[in-house]
């Protein structure tokens, strides 16, 4: 889905001279906010921001937002690791 948003002209001066850089910054800020408020997972937030999961993790650290790690995350990771013992994952 594409959403159009009007932003004040002064953001171009503060966040970069090109509309694409403002768009990227707003997408990242939205993704960080949604993640911090536990509305989306880190993977979904990275997708919203249009960046890799690793780059999103770096943005979390830079912004001072603590990474949440739920029981569901742990169970998912343990299931993935358990599947790695059959040699299908390197």
Secondary structure, DSSP 8 states (H G I E B T S, - for coil): --------THHHHHH-SSHHHHHHHHHHHHHHHHHHTTSS-HHHHHHHHTS-HHHHHHHHHHHT------HHHHHHHHHHHHHHTTTS--
